[in-house]
Structure formats: C-alpha cells, structure tokens
Amino acid sequence: MTPELAIDLFRAALTTALMLASPVLAIALTVGLTVSLFQTVIGLQEQTLSFVPKLLAVGGAAFVGLPWFLKVLAALALQLFTSLPELAR
C-alpha cells in the first residue's frame, strides 16, 4: 500500500463520517439552542430538561436518515472493496 492510497482512503472515510454526522449534530444543536432559549425566557433553571427533546430529535433524524446513511456507507464499502487489489501491492 502506498502512502498516497492510504491517505486517500483515510480522507474518504473521514469525509464520509463528517457527512453522516453533520445533519444529526446540526439538529441536536438547533434543538438544544431552542430549548435553552425557551428555558431562559420562562426562567426555568432545570439542566436535564433539554436532554429529552434532543434525544427525541436526534433519534428521529437518525431514523429518517437511515436509508441515506446506509446508501453512503455502502458506497464507501464498495469503493474500499474495489480498491483491494491496489492495497495488496
């Protein structure tokens, strides 16, 4: 395996991980900020209140995005398996 091939594979894996994690993290950030703003406006100082809406939103986003996640991961796996002959060199 050449260093260039290893770098390309690492770059593809890292890009895929960022692409899959970004929508879920953005939803968690949005829900967290919204709940925190709501808590500030009504004067509620409960720290654990934002956990349940974030958990539900992230779970829902993961459930809705699961077909896309699997398609992207399958494409990465296909790319890795097609490059196996080059890895043996």
N, C-alpha and C positions, 0 to 999 in steps of 0.2 A: 504494500500500500504506500503510495506516495504521499508526502505531506500535503500536497495540493488537494488530493482526493479526500484526505481526512478532514481538511479544513472545509471543503465543500459539503461533505456530509454533516459536519457539525453545524455549519451555517444553515443548512436546510432543516435540521432538527430544531435548532434554536428559533428560526423564523416560524416554523410550524407551531411550536409551543407558545410563542408570543401571539400568533394569530388566533389560536384557540382560547387562550386565557384572556385576551383583551376584552371581548364583549361581556364576559361574566364579571370581570373586575370592574368594568365601567358601570354595569348595572348595580353592583354592590356599592360602589362609590356614590352613585346617584341616590339610591335608596337611603344609604347612611346619612348623606347630607340633608336629604328631605326630612327624615325623622329627627335629626338633630335640630334642624331649623324649627320644626314643629314643637319640639320639646322646649326650645328656647322661648318661643312665642308664648306658650301657655305656662311656662315657669315650672315644668316638671323636671326634676333632677334625678330620674331613675336611669342608671347606666345600662341596665340589662334590657331595657325596652326596645332598643334598636336592633337587638340580636334576632328576634323572631321575624320581623319584616325582611331583614337582609337574608336570612336563611330561606324564607319562602321565595323571595325574588330570585336568588341565585339558583335554588333548586328548580324553579320554573324555567329559568333561562337555560339551564343545563338540559332539562327535559325537552324543551322546544328545539334547542340547537343540536341535540344528539345526532340526528341524521347528517347534518353538515359536519359535525366533529368526526364522525365515522368515515365520511367521504374523504375528508382531508387527511386523516390518519392512514386510510387505505392507499391514497395516492403516494404518501411518503413511504409506506412499506413497499409499494410496487417499485418506486424509484430505488430504494435500497436493495431490493432483491434483483433488479435488473443490473445494478452495478456490482453485484457479487463477483462476476468474472474478473473485473478490474481490481477487486480487493485481493484476489489470490496472487496477483503479480508481485 
